[in-house]
Amino acid sequence: MVRCHDVRFGATEFNPGLGAGRFHPFEDVRSGKAVPVLYAAGDLDGALSETVFHDVAVRGPGKKVERFMLEAMVASMLACERDLSLAQLYGYGLSRLGVTRLELIESGAEEYERTAAWARALHACDEAIDGLIWVSRQNDGSRAIVLFGDRVSRNDLRIARNPVTLYIHPGFDQVQEAAEKAGILILD
């Protein structure tokens, strides 16, 4: 899996609860402690779609990203050292929950408190669930995941390829290639 992340975090380091995302922050219902999370995707295009390109407009003049946003970003390739159990938030997985893709995956940042509540509920319903998997909002050819740091340890993950900075070459070349495929302009 590929993870695009701020250099403040190591490749296998979980976010302890900083910021807000689709499925964080939330607290464990039993302990009341914040559940650390790690977002990743099945490929670089998906990881970029869920981070750097996450808030890019689908059409119009907003289809652009300022290059400076990449300054503190790296891409890390990780491998799992064990099988993970992920709650499926696509296909019949959404049907079973009685929620639509529009409500859970397509919603904007103003809905993150509500979508994080879904992560909390899924985390609470089965202690065997290590995280969630869904089809990327910005790139429906990629799967995105979030892992729960109280269920998956850093030792369960291995760095398969050293992190690559996204601001300079060769990492920037990969960002630029993905942006061109998505019709996104990178502004210097």
Helices and strands as residue ranges (DSSP letters): E 2-6, E 37-41, H 44-49, E 64-66, G 67-70, E 73-80, E 86-88, H 92-97, H 101-104, G 109-111, H 112-125, E 131-135, E 143-148, G 154-156, E 157-165, H 171-182, E 185-187
